[in-house]
Amino acid sequence: MIPDAGDASSRALPPHATVVDIELTSRCNASCTFCPRDQTPHHGLIDEDTFTMALRRAVDYRDAVQAFGVANPGYFHTAGGSMWLSFCGMGEPLLHPLVVSYVQRAAEAGLRPIITTNGALLHPEKAEQLMDAGLQSAIINVGEIDAQYEEVYGLPFERTRENVEAFLAAAEGRCFAVIALVDHRDDQSHASRMREYWASRGATAFMPFPLVNRAGSLAVEQQSEAWVGHRDLARKMLERSGSRTGCCVPFLYPFIGYDGHYYLCSSDWRKEVSLGTVFDRSLVDILDDKAAHVCSRTAICEGCTHDPANRLALSIARADVTDRVDVVARESSDMRTALDHYWGCVDAMRAAMPEPEHVAVRTHRKRLPVRS
């Protein structure tokens, strides 16, 4: 029997912040235990031609979303006509020798540059260069301290701590600094201790992340395989209310790999699902292809705990029998509210998003990834 989750909440969710993620590199100086880097088929740095075209595609997308938002208010927030350009991807962006230049070019193009980093290379001189270039936000992933940090991240903690403390002080009033806390232990009390630790050192903003299995490429012991047996139930619960069950992440966080390919999303660590390249298509062009793939639940979506039905199945599997019905009902209701809102955004985008004004000339060069 399917638990009755009740009616989905009618509360309105805020407009989604517009963002495009460009992967400067898939390489990393850390060896995090919660990162499936050994399953990434090739590593490299984005080259000049690819970055130039990716930036152009991002600007065109910003313009298209802005035009869409004027005619369809309430879906996306473009912060005064701009959007976030995230330098994140699957690697450490500060490994790219041109990262400062790329931040500056993004800022000069009217975008809001944001970097996600483990902090080990964010020394004061580099930090000043990045902020002078126009960096508006930095998300620093430091979910452990001391010996545990060195065991989990494979980096010297003292250097990282000094970098983070210096950045938090220097960024005040210039750059929005956020401490990312990946709950890789599945332990809220530990996450709270990490929050308190960095708050005592000047941090004021935090971004907690649950651990996901990266489209099945990461074995997550805490999740096990118990959730697989609950997927059909979770899917029926969502469908029963008329909610969509597909994942919105590929639409809300469009991802461009260092090799110029549009990958379905940043959880595609094996780089299995390419929807073309920045040299051939725009970000608007690939919306329908993304929808077809997500709704088919093929390849990476079927085994990914980012997927809404899989995520709800995980909650069912982990809930204590005595309070399972209440937990599932609450999470199902919240999830349906979010799905209805974000799929409304996606449907509106697909129906009314204007084509970019600029059409790039195709290149006939064969582009191969730089392998490490």
DOMIKOL-764395 format. One record per atom (N, C-alpha, C): x, y, z; residue in one letter. Coordinates in pm, whole numbers, plus 32768, in hexadecimal, padded with zeros to 4 digits. Example, Ala and Ser with C-alpha at 12.3 -4.5 7.8 and 13.67 -1.06 7.14 Angstrom:
BEGIN
85277DC7830CA84CE7E3E830CA85287EB6830CA85057F1F82C4S85577F9682CAS850A80038313S
//
This chain:
BEGIN
80557F888000M800080008000M8058807C8000M803080DF7FB0I807D815B7FA6I805081BA8015I80AD81E98069P8086824880D2P804982C58096P7FE582FD80D6D7FA6837780A6D7FF983EE80D4D803484338073A808B84A48095A803E852680A0A7FBD85248083G7F71859F808CG7F8885F88014G7F4B866E8015D7F5986CB7FA5D7FE087117FABD8019872A7F36A809787747F30A808088027F61A80E588367FA3S80DC88C07FD5S80CB89217F62S807E898B7F78S806989EF7F10S80C58A667F1DS81208A5E7F7DR817A8AD17F91R81D18AE67F15R81E88B627EF3A82388B837E7EA82CC8B7D7EA1A831A8B437E48L83AB8B427E5AL83E58BBB7E13L84558BEE7E43P848F8C647E04P84C48C457D79P84CF8CAB7D24P85098C967C9FP85958C597CABP85B68C007C4FH86368BBC7C55H86A58C187C22H87178C187C69A87898C677C3DA87C28C2A7BBDA87D78C7D7B5AT880B8C4C7ADAT88A08C337AE6T88CC8BBD7AB9V895A8B997AC6V89818B3B7A54V89FB8B497A24V8A398AEB79C7V8ABE8AC17A04V8ADB8A4079FDD8B568A0A7A38D8BB889E679C8D8C2B8A2679C6I8C958A067967I8D0789C279B3I8D29894B7989E8D9488FF79C8E8E1B892A798FE8E6B897079DFL8EEF899879AFL8F4D892179A8L8F3B88C27A01T8F8C884879FET8F4587D97A49T8F5F875F7A20S8F2C86EB7A6AS8F9886B37AC6S900B86F27AC8R907886C77B21R906487047BABR90A186C67C10C909486FA7C97C911186D97CE6C913287317D43N91A6871B7D9BN918086CD7E18N90FD86B97E2EA90CF866E7EA3A90AD85DF7E7BA909E858A7EDES907784FF7EC4S900784D97F25S8F9A85257F20C8F2C85137F7FC8EF384867F77C8ED9844E7FEAT8EA383C77FEFT8E1483C17FB8T8DCF84347FB3F8D4684367F80F8D4084657EEEF8DB0845E7EA8C8DB884887E1CC8DDC84107DC5C8D8D83F17D5EP8DA9837D7D08P8E0683A07C93P8E7283E97CB0R8EC8841B7C43R8F0683AB7BF1R8F1783357C2CD8F5482C87BE1D8EF982967B71D8E7B82C37B71Q8E1E82997B09Q8E0A83047A9EQ8E5583727AA9T8E5283D67A3FT8EAE83A779CET8E7B83957954P8EC9835378EAP8F3E83A478B5P8F3A842978C1H8FA8847A7890H8FAF84FC78E0H9029852C78F3H904085A7793DH9086860C78E3H906B868B78F9G90AE86F078AAG9087877C78D5G90BD87E0788EL90A1886D78A4L905588A4782DL8FF788FD7845I8FB2893D77D6I901789927788I900F898C7702D906D89DC76B2D902D8A61768ED907C8AB97652E904F8B427637E8FD78B4675DAE8FDB8AFB756CD8F6C8AFD750DD8EEB8ACC754ED8EF78A62759DT8E808A2975DDT8E478A897645T8E9E8AC77694F8E6B8B2676F8F8E288B9C76B4F8E648BD0764BT8E2B8C437606T8D9E8C2375D4T8D8D8BAD7599M8D098B877566M8CA98B6A75D8M8CD98B297643A8C838B0D76B7A8C518B8E76F7A8CAA8BF07702L8C838C71773BL8C1B8CB576E2L8C2F8CAC7660R8BCE8CE67603R8B468CA37611R8B478C1E761ER8AC98BD77631R8A868C0076B3R8AD48C13771CA8A9D8C3B779DA8A5D8CC67795A8A9F8D237750V8A688DAA7740V89E68DA576F0V89E58D577683D896C8D497633D88FA8D0E7686D891C8CAD76DAY88B78C6E772FY88818CD47793Y88DB8D2377CCR88AF8D8C7829R884C8DEA77E4R886C8E11776BD88148E6C7722D878D8E2B7704D87908DA976E2A87148D6276C4A86BE8D547741A86FD8D3377B1V86B28D25782EV86798DAC7859V86C88E157845Q86998E9B786AQ861F8EC17816Q86248EA87793A85B28EC6773DA85398E717763A85538DF47783F84E88D9B77AFF84A98DCF7830F84FE8DFC788DG84CD8E2A790EG84778EA77905G84948EFD78A4V84428F757893V83B38F50786EV83A68EEC7816A83228EC177EAA82E18E5D784AA83348E1B7899N83028DB378F3N833E8DC6797EN83148E2C79C7P83518E487A4AP83328DDB7AB0P838D8DCE7B11G83778D727B7FG83BD8CED7B74G83FB8CD27B01Y843E8C537AF0Y84D28C5A7B14Y85178CBE7ADDF85A78CC87AF3F85CB8D537B24F86308D567B7AH86648DD37BADH86EA8DEE7B69H86F48E5D7B23T876F8E7A7ADAT87BD8EEE7B15T879F8F147B8FA87F08F757BDBA88168FEF7B87A87B2903C7B61G87CC90B67B18G8800909E7A8CG87D490347A4CG87FE901879C3G887A8FC279BAG88AC8F917A2AS89248F3E7A28S89028EB17A53S89698E5C7A59M89588DD57A8EM89DE8DA67AC4M89D98D3B7B11W8A538D017B47W8A988CAC7ADDW8B1A8CBA7AD2L8B6B8C5F7A82L8BC48C147AE4L8BA68B947AF5S8BED8B447B58S8C638AFC7B19S8CD88B0C7B56F8D4E8AC07B2FF8D5E8A507B96F8D2089E17B78C8D1E89727BD7C8D3D88F17B8DC8CD788B37B55G8CED88357B0FG8D1887C77B6DG8D7387737B3FM8D9D86FF7B8CM8E29870C7BC5M8E6A877E7BACG8EF4878D7BD9G8F0788087C30G8F86882A7C46E8FAB889F7C94E8FCE89107C33E8F7789777C26P8F8D89E07BC1P900E8A2E7BD3P90428A347C4FL90BD8A827C64L91388A3C7C2AL912889C17BF8L9196897E7BB2L91AA89B67B26L914589FB7AF2H91538A317A6BH91AA8AAE7A6FH92148AB47A1DP926F8B277A23P922E8BAB79F8P91BD8BA579B2L917B8C207983L90FC8C3F79D1L90ED8C067A48V90718C187A92V90558CAB7AAFV90B98CF97AD1V90A48D877AEEV90748DCF7A71V90B48DB37A00S908B8DF17982S8FFC8DCB795DS8FD78D4D7973Y8F518D207950Y8EE78D5F79AAY8F088D717A2AV8EAD8DB77A84V8E998E467A55V8F058E877A2DQ8EFB8F1179FEQ8EA78F1B797EQ8EBC8EBE7923R8E708EC178A6R8DDB8EAA78BFR8DBC8E51791CA8D308E3A793EA8CF28EB7797BA8D3B8EFA79D4A8D088F747A12A8CF68FE279AAA8D558FEE794FE8D4C905478E7E8CD9903A7887E8CB08FBB787EA8C3E8F977828A8BB88FAF786FA8BBE8FE178EAG8B458FFF7933G8B0D8F8C7983G8B5D8F247998L8B338EB279E6L8B6A8EBD7A74L8B3B8E687ACCR8B658E6C7B59R8BB98DF07B76R8C3D8DFB7B73P8C938D857B82P8C8F8D4D7C10P8C888CC97C16I8C898C837C96I8CE48C087C89I8D358BF07CEDI8D928B807CEAI8D758B227D5FI8D7A8AA17D43T8D738A3D7DADT8DFC89FD7DBBT8E3489FF7E34T8EBF89D57E48T8ECE898C7ECDT8F3389387ED7N8F5088F87F58N8FA489527FB2N8FD389C37F7EG90188A267FCFG90AE8A157FDCG90E389A27FB6A917289897FC9A91C989E47F74A91968A107F02L91E28A687EA8L91B38AF97EAFL91578B157F0BL91208B9C7F16L91758BF17F73L91F58BFC7F53H924E8C4B7FA7H922F8CE07F96H92588D347FF4P922F8DC17FF3P924C8E0B7F70P92C08DF27F32E92DF8E377EB5E927C8E107E48E92608D8E7E3BK92008D607DD7K91758D977DF4K91508D9A7E73A90CD8DCD7E99A90BE8E5F7E70A91258EB07E89E91208F3D7E62E91138F4C7DCBE915D8EFB7D81Q91558EFF7CEFQ90C88EDE7CBEQ908D8E797CF9L90078E507CCFL8FA08EBB7CEFL8FA78EF57D67M8F468F5C7D8AM8F5B8FDA7D38M8FD78FFE7D1CD8FF190717CC6D8FBD90597C39D8FBD8FD97C0EA8F8C8FB67B88A8EF48FB97B80A8EB18FBA7BF2G8E208FC27BF1G8DD78F4B7C2DG8E1F8EF47C74L8DDE8E837CB4L8D758EB47D17L8CFB8E827D0BQ8C8F8EAF7D62Q8C6E8E4E7DD2Q8C938DCE7DBFS8C768D6F7E29S8CD88CFB7E22S8CF78CC37E97A8D4B8C4B7E9EA8D0A8BE97EFDA8CF68B6F7ECEI8CC28B037F22I8D388AA87F45I8D568AA07FC6I8DCD8A587FF3I8DA389D8803AI8DCF89688004N8DA788E58037N8E0988B880A3N8DE188C78120V8E36889E8191V8DDF886181FDV8DBD87E381E9G8D6187A08245G8DA5874D82B0G8E28875982BBE8E7387138324E8EE287708356E8F20874F83C5I8F8F879E83FBI8FFC873F842DI90728779843DD90E48732847BD910386AE8433D912186478482A914B85C88447A90DE858A83F2A905F859E8417Q8FF1856683C9Q8FEA85A6833FQ900886288339Y900B866D82B8Y9076862F825FY90EC861B8296E915A85E68246E913E85578219E90F7850B826DE90D584828247E906C848081DAE900884D781E3V8F9884D78184V8FBC851F8103V8FFC8595810DY901885E78098Y90A285CC805CY90FC859580ACG9182857D8079G91D385FB8066G91B6866380B4L91FA86E480AAL922787108136L928E8763813FP92BA879581C3P925687F881FCP922287DC8272F91B8882F82A9F91E988B982D1F926088C3830CE928E8944833EE929189AD82D1E92C28987825CR92C789E681EDR923B8A0F81C1R91E289AD81B7T915989CC818FT91168A2781F4T91278A098275R90E98A5B82DDR91198AEB82D5R919C8AFE82C3E91D18B8682B8E91998BCE823EE918F8B8681CEN91578BC28155N90C68BEC8168N90788B9481A6V8FE98BB081B8V8FD68C268217V901F8C278285E90128C9682E4E90398D1A82A3E90A58D1A8257A90D18D958214A90698DC281AEA90308D638165F8FCD8D878100F8F4F8DBF8140F8F218D8181ACL8EA98DB181EFL8EBB8E42821CL8F318E64824BA8F4B8EEC8278A8F558F4D8203A8F9C8F248199A8FB18F7C8127A8F348F8E80D2A8EDB8F2A80D3A8E668F2D807BA8DF58F8380B1A8DFB8FA9812FE8D8D8FF4816BE8D729074811EE8CF7907F80ECG8CCF90F5809FG8CFA90F1800EG8D43908A7FE5R8D7490827F5BR8D4290077F12R8D3A8F987F58C8D1C8F197F18C8CCE8EC37F7DC8C628E847F50F8C0E8E347FA9F8C508DAD7FBFF8C7D8D928039A8CC28D16805AA8C628CB5809CA8C628C39806AV8C078BD2809DV8C598B5680C0V8C3F8B1C8132I8C7D8A9E8158I8C1F8A2B8133I8C4D89D480DBA8BFE895F80B3A8C1C88EB8111A8BB488AC8142L8BC2883D819FL8B7E87C28162L8BCD876B8124V8B9886EF80EDV8B87868A815EV8B0F865D8172D8AF4860281E1D8B1C857381BAD8B9E855F81A2H8BCC84DE8173H8BC8847481E1H8BBC84A0825FR8BAF844182CDR8B1E841A82E8R8AC2846182AAD8A35844F82C8D8A1E8463835DD8A5484D18390D8A5284ED8420D8A3985828434D89BD85A58451Q899A86328460Q89E4867584D4Q89FF8629853DS8A46866485AFS8AD3868D8586S8B14863B8533H8B99865E8502H8B9386DA84AAH8B3086DF8451A8B21875483FCA8B0D87D3844FA8AC387C784BBS8AAC88398514S8B2E88668557S8B818804857DR8C03882785BBR8C5C886E8556R8C5A884384DAM8CAB88858473M8C798913845BM8BF889248460R8BBE89AA8450R8BEC8A0684C0R8BE889D2853AE8C148A2285ADE8CA98A4385A3E8CF889E38575Y8D8889F8856BY8DA78A6C850CY8D6A8A698495W8D898AD28434W8D458B568455W8CD58B50849AA8C958BCC84C7A8CEE8C14852AA8D358BC8857ES8D8F8C0685DFS8E098C44859CS8E1D8C26851DR8E8E8C5C84D2R8E648CBE8467R8DE98CEF8473G8DBE8D5D841EG8D598D3C83B3G8D358CBE83A2A8CD38C99833CA8C478CC28367A8BFB8CF78309T8B718D218327T8B0A8CDB82CFT8B378C988265A8ADB8C568209A8B058BC581F5A8AA38B6C81F4F8ABF8ADD81E9F8A618A9D8183F8A948A368141M8A4489EE80DEM8A51895980F9M89F0891E813DP89F6888E8159P89D1883D80DDP8A1787D080C6F89FB87788056F89E986E98088F897B86A98065P897186198082P89CB85CE8021P89F9855A8047L8A4F850B7FF0L89F884BE7F8DL8A1184D47F0CV89CA848A7EA3V8A2D842A7E62V89F883C97E1AN8A4E835F7DE6N8A88837D7D5CN8A7E83FA7D2FR8ABC84257CB2R8A9683C87C3ER8A1283BE7C29A89DC836E7BBCA8A0882DC7BC4A8A1B82AD7C3EG8A3F82227C53G8AD382047C4EG8B25826B7C37S8BB582537C2ES8BF982527CB6S8BB2827C7D1EL8BEA827F7DA5L8B9D821D7DFEL8BE581C17E39A8BA781637E96A8B9781A87F1DA8B1C81BF7F46V8B0082047FC3V8ACE819E8028V8B25817E8086E8B07811380E6E8A8881318134E8A7481B0815AQ8A0081D281ABQ897D81BD815FQ898681C480D8Q890C81B8808AQ88EF81268065Q895A80D88058S8952804C8032S88FA803D7FB7S88C17FC87FA5E88697FB07F34E87D97F9F7F61E87BE7FBD7FDFA87377FA78014A86CF7FFA7FCBA86F680717F9FW869680CC7F60W866380967EDBW86B280417E98V868B80107E14V86037FCA7E1BV85EB7F807E87G856D7F387E95G84F47F917EABG850C80137EC5H849D806F7EDFH848580D07E6CH84CE80C17DFER84C181227D92R843681257D54R83FD80B07D3CD837880AD7CFED831180EF7D57D831A80D57DDAL82BD81137E38L82CD81AB7E35L834981DA7E3AA8362826B7E3AA832F82AC7DBAA8346826A7D4AR831A82A17CCAR828282AA7CC5R823F82437CF7K81AD82437CF8K817782B07D53K81BA82C87DC3M818E83327E1EM819283BA7DDAM81FC83D27D8EL820884527D4AL81A6845C7CD6L819A83EF7C8BE814083F17C18E80AE83F87C43E809183BF7CB5R800783BC7CE8R7FD084497CF9R802584A67D1ES7FFA852F7D32S7FFF85817CB2S802885437C45G8034858C7BC8G80B985D37BB8G811485BF7C17S819786017C10S81F285BB7BADS824D86077B74R82B285CE7B1DR831A85887B73R8355851F7B3ET83B784D57B8DT844584E87B5AT8455852E7AEBG84DA85427AB5G852B85A97B02G85AF85A27AF5C860A85FB7B3CC8619867F7AF2C861A86EC7B3DC862887727B01C86B787A77B01C871287607B42V879C87907B4DV87DB87AF7AC5V87C8875A7A5EP8805877979DDP87D687FD79A0P875E882979C5F872988A5798EF8751891E79E2F8751890D7A64L876B897D7ABDL87FF899E7AC9L8856893B7AABY88E689507AB5Y892B891A7A38Y8914895A79C4P895289287949P89EA89217956P8A2388B37921F8AAF8892793AF8AFC888278B9F8B6C88CA78AFI8BC688C1783BI8C4A8886786AI8C7188147832G8CED87D47859G8D67881B7822G8DDB87FD785AY8E57883D782FY8E748822779BY8E3C87B47766D8E53879076DAD8DEC87CD767DD8D96882676B2G8D35886B765FG8CB18822764DG8CA387AC7687H8C268761767AH8BC0879276E0H8B42879576B5Y8AD387A97712Y8AB18722774FY8ADB870A77CAY8AB5868F780DY8A3086A37853Y89E786357866L89608640789CL895E868C7920L89BB866D7979C89C686B979F5C8A4D869C7A35C8A6A86E37A9FS8AEE86D77ADES8AFE86557B2BS8A9286077B3AS8AA085847B7AS8AD0851A7B18S8ADB853D7A99D8B0684DC7A34D8B9E84CE7A38D8BD084907AA2W8C6184847AB4W8CA2842D7A4AW8C5583D07A13R8C8E837B79AAR8C8683BD7921R8C4B8432791DK8C3A847D78A0K8BF984247834K8B8683ED7859E8B3F83917801E8ADE83D577A2E8AA1844277D0V8A34847D7782V8A5B8507774FV8A89850D76D3S8AAA858B7692S8A3885B27636S8A128631763BL89A5866575E8L89DA86C1757BL8A5786AD7555G8A95870374F1G8AFF875A752EG8B3587B574E0T8BA0880C7510T8B7E889F74FDT8BCB88F27541V8BB689837536V8BD389B574AAV8C1B8968745AF8C3B899173D2F8BC889757371F8B6A8922739BD8AFF88F87341D8A738927736AD8A5D893973EER89D68955741DR89D989BC748DR896689FA74A3S89598A577514S891A8A0F758AS891C8A4F75FEL88DE8A187675L88468A0E7666L880C8A677615V877D8A5F75FCV875D89E975A1V87B689CF7540D879F896274E1D878E88DB7524D87D088C67596I87D4884075D0I876688277638I870C8887764DL86A5887776B3L864C87FD7699L861F87EC761DD85C5877C75FFD860D86F7760CD868D86F275E4D86D9867675F2D86EB86527684D870286B676D8K870D869C7768K868B8661779EK861C869D7776A859A866F77A7A858085DF777EA85A185BE7701A858A853676D0A85DD84D27720A865984F7773FH86B0849C7787H8682848C7818H866384FB7859V863B84F678E6V85B984A678F5V855984BE789CC84D8847B78A8C84E083E67887C854483C07837S855583327818S859882E67889S85D7833178E5R861C82F87959R868882947930R86C382AA78BDT872B824F788FT87B3827978C4T8812822178AEA889F823978D1A88AB826F795FA88E682E57970I890F831179F5I889A83307A52I882683557A1DC87B7837E7A73C877E83087AC2C877B82947A86E873A82217AC4E877981FC7B4AE87FE82097B55G884081E17BD0G887582537C23G884482CD7C0BC887A83447C51C881E836C7CC3C885783857D38T880683AF7DAAT87E584447DA7T880C848B7D3CH87D785117D23H874985077CEDH872C84987CA9D86A984837C6DD863E84877CDAD85D084D27CC7P856C84E37D32P8532845F7D65P850E84057D0AA84D483867D37A853A83347D86A85B683357D57N861F82EC7D9FN863A832C7E27N863583B07E2AR864F83F67EA9R85E083D87F0ER856483D67EDEL84F683B57F38L84FF83237F63L852882CC7F08A8539823E7F2AA85A2822D7F97A860B827E7F91L867382797FF8L863A82A3807FL85E58309807FS85A6833480FCS854E82C78135S8505828180DDI84AF8214810CI850381A5814AI857281858107A85C781188137A8607813881BDA862581B781D3R867081DC824BR8616820382C0R8597821C82A6A853E82468311A852181D28370A851C81F183EED84F9818C8452D8469815E843BD845280DF844DV83CD80A88432V836080F08480V837F811A84F9T831A81578550T82EC81E0851ET8346822784D4D831C82AC84A4D832682B7840CD832B824583CAR833F82468339R82D2829282F0R8255827B8315V81E682BB82CEV81EF835382D9V820B83878351D821584188365D828B84528317D82FE8410831FV8376844182D9V835F84448243V832B83D6820FV831683CC817FV82AE84308150V82448441819BA81DC84A18175A8214852E816FA8263855281D4R829B85D981D8R82FD85F08165R835885928151E83BC85A280E8E837D859B805EE83198545804ES82D4853D7FCFS828E85BF7FAES824E85FC8011S8208867A7FFCS826986E97FD4S82D886F3801ED833C875A7FFED837787437F73D839186C57F53M83CD86A77ED1M836D86C87E5FM82EC86A77E71R828B86C47E08R827D87597DF2R828287A67E5ET827A88377E50T82EE886B7DFCT8366883B7E1AA83DC88677DD0A83D588387D3FA83AC87BB7D29L83A487877CA0L833F87D47C4DL82CB87F07C87D8266883B7C3DD829A88C57C17D82E289047C74H8316898A7C59H838389877BEDH83E689307C00Y845889317BA4Y843688F67B1CY83E088907B19W83B688617A95W836088C87A4EW831A891C7A9CG82D4898D7A5DG833689EA7A1BG83A88A017A5EC84128A537A21C84448A1379A0C845F899179A6V8496894A7933V8434894C78BFV83B6892D78DAD8352892B786FD834489B4782FD83458A1C7882A833B8AA3784BA83B58AC577F7A842B8A9C7825M84A58AB477D7M849D8A72774EM847589F4774DR847189AA76CFR840B89E5766FR839F8A1E76A5A83368A537650A83538AE0761FA839B8B2D7670A83A48BBD7651A84308BF67651A84968BA57668M851E8BDC766CM85478C0B75E0M856C8C8975D2P85978CBA754DP861E8C827527P86308C6D74A5E86B28C407475E87188CB07488E87968C8E74A7P87FE8CF574B4P880E8D417431P88318DC0743DE88438E1373C6E88C08DEC7379E89268DBC73C2H89A58D9B7382H89A88D07735EH89D28CEB72E5V89E38C6172BAV8A758C4A729BV8AB48BF072E2A8B438BD872D0A8B5C8B8C724EA8BCB8BA97210V8BF48B617199V8C2B8AD971C4V8BFC8A717185R8C2B89EC71A9R8CBF89DC7189R8D00898F71DAT8D8A896D71BDT8D9088DD718DT8DE988C37130H8DF5883C70FBH8E6E87F67135H8EAD88357196R8F1E87F471D7R8EEC87847230R8F3487187232K8F1486AA728CK8F4C86CC7315K8EF486D37379R8F1E86FD73FER8F2A86837457R8FA1866C748BL8FBA85FA74E3L8FDB862B756EL8FAB85E575D5P8FCC860E765EP906085FD767BP9094865676CDV911F864A76F9V912385E47768V916D857A7753R9170850E77B5R91EB851B780ER91D684FE788DS9247850278E9S9292848178EAS
//
